Amino acid sequence: MSHPATAATRPPAIRQVSTSGDPRALGHSHGEQAAETIAKGLDQWRAAIAADDRDPDQLITDLSQRAGFWAAVEQHLPWLAAEVEGIAAGAGQDLGPVFATNCLDEAWWWGAHGSGCSVVAVSDADSGPPVAGQTMDLDTWMDGTQVALRLAPADGPRQVLLSRAGMVGLCGANDTGLVVLVNTLEELPVDPDGVPVAFVVRALLAEQTLDDAVAVLHRLPHASGQSYTLTSRDGVRGFECGAGVVVEYTNDPERPARRWHTNHPLAYRGPVDDAETDPIDWATTSSRPRLAHLTETLEANDDVGVADLESLFSDTDSGICMFPGRWRPDGFTFGSVIAELGEQVRIRMAGGPPDRSPYVDVDFVGNETTAT
């Protein structure tokens, strides 16, 4: 089945934003290249908040000033604070709204509703190179803000991330072969003085080994409930994190090198957060059915490669690929990313629902001639 409203159209390949240099230079170039899209995204966000009978300026102020998110980033990840400052300056925007857009998951539990994602990571020794990927399901107003961030920091590994224009990243991989994938977990405890999810993702991708990335998850204070699935050539690990919580999840004990996740806890058994949530029972209506489909697919297939994940993530019948009206009237699959960890890291990305948006190779900065 194809996306019912847009089956006849195929959007262009995802827009790429390529930057290099120190943190502020990375951000400034990002802001300059995507200035028009960042402005469009801010306008669309304000309109969506207002349509929900809420004050956009109040939410932006809450996220950027009232909460302790900015202070947490400055304390624990000052280089990312500098990058956000660069994005705002390059885009000609105030820092507050740009930082607030980077608090994606945090805005959801601050009084909105969350979204969904489906994650798969496979690192079986006998089934070819490790592969990992996900769909990123977000609000429909975000359509048109998709970018592929290609980052070449002055210090640290090169990175490619699926993102929204103006955000430091949503999920992706680095050129040492570390992949970071995420799922929102609204039930886990939250912390208004913790580090927002987008910045945790970038902190992980600054590392070069799986063990070092796991150490980052244990070290940082988490603002939001989130599942982080980490893949490298050394294996796969998955963790459910929240305020004061870092617990490892597994799926099939017979296949420890495979992990998959949607949007309800698999390992966490602590108190459920009492923050305002969407009245829809997301776990029952969407998350558990999607997890069941992933489980059936991964347990039935010994060999899983890039083409298999592209097909799985394009499946609208199961709801893995989401369109408005499938699970939610105002949600869709914003994009998808897949990484293959062969001799070189190969990244495939779709800038929209993958049943109608083409997957394309996205190379690391400085590695363009190796595209296949």
C-alpha positions, 0 to 999 in steps of 0.5 A, a space after each residue: 500500500 502507498 501513502 493514500 494522499 500522495 501516491 502519485 508524487 515522489 518528493 525530491 531527495 532530501 536536502 543536504 547541509 554540509 558544514 565543517 570547522 569548530 562548533 560555532 562554525 558548524 552551526 553558523 554554516 548550518 544556519 546560513 545554508 538553511 536560513 529560509 527553511 529554519 524561518 519556515 519551520 519556526 513559523 509553522 511551529 508557532 502556528 501549530 502551537 496557536 492552533 492547539 490554543 496555546 501561546 507559542 511565545 510562552 512555550 518557547 520561553 519555557 523551553 529556552 529560559 524557564 526550564 534548565 535545559 540550556 544550563 544543562 547543555 552549557 554545563 555538560 556539552 558546551 560545544 553544542 551550546 556554541 553550535 546552537 548559537 552559531 545556527 541562530 546567528 547564521 540564520 538571523 534568528 534569536 537564540 531562544 526560539 532556535 534552542 527551543 526547536 532543539 527541545 523536540 521531545 521536551 516540548 512534547 512532555 511540557 504540555 503537548 503529545 509525543 510521536 513515534 519511531 520504529 528502530 531496527 539494529 542487526 549485527 549477526 556475525 553470519 549475515 553480512 555487515 551490521 545494519 541499523 535504521 529507523 523511521 522518524 515519525 513526527 508532526 505533520 507541520 514539520 514536513 518540508 523542514 527535513 535535512 541531512 546534516 553532513 558534519 565535519 567537526 574540527 575535533 572528532 569523527 565526521 557525522 551524518 544525521 537526519 534532522 530538522 533545519 535548525 536542529 543539531 540532529 535527530 539520529 544518524 551515524 559517524 564515520 568510525 561506524 557508530 550508529 545512534 537511533 532513538 524512540 520516544 518513551 513518554 512513560 519514563 520520568 523526566 527532568 526539567 534540568 536535564 540534557 535534551 534528547 537531540 544533544 544526547 544524540 550528538 554527544 553519543 556520535 562524538 564518540 568512536 567506540 560502543 563502550 565510550 558511547 554507553 559511558 556517555 549514556 550513563 554520565 549525562 542527566 537525561 531530560 526525557 524518556 528515550 530509547 537509545 539503540 547503539 550499533 557498531 561493528 562490535 555489536 548492538 546495545 540498547 538502553 531506555 533512559 530517563 531522569 535517573 534511569 539507564 536500563 538496558 533492553 533486549 528482545 530475543 535472548 536467542 539473538 542478542 545481536 539484534 535489537 528493535 524498539 518502538 514507543 513503549 518500555 521493554 525493560 523499564 519497570 519503575 514509576 510511570 511519569 505523571 506528565 500530561 500525555 496525549 489521550 490516545 493510548 499510543 502503546 496499544 493503538 500503535 507502538 505494540 502493533 508496530 513492535 509485533 510486526 518488527 518481531 515477526 519480521 526479524 525472527 523470520 529472517 536470518 539475513 537482514 540487509 539494507 534492502 530489507 530495511 528499506 522495504 520494512 520501513 516503507 510498509 504502510 500496511 503495518 503502520 511502520 511507515 506512517 501517514 496522516 490518519 494512520 495512528 494519528 491524524 496529525 502525524 507522519 513519517 518525517 524521514 528514515 535513515 539506514 546505515 550499513 557498517 561494511 569496510 566503509 560506513 554507508 548511509 541511506 536516507 529518505 526525506 519523507 515517508 519512504 513509501 513515496 520518498 526516495 532513499 539516497 546515499 548521503 556521504 560524509 564530508 570529504 568522502 563524496 567520491 566513494 558514493 555508490 
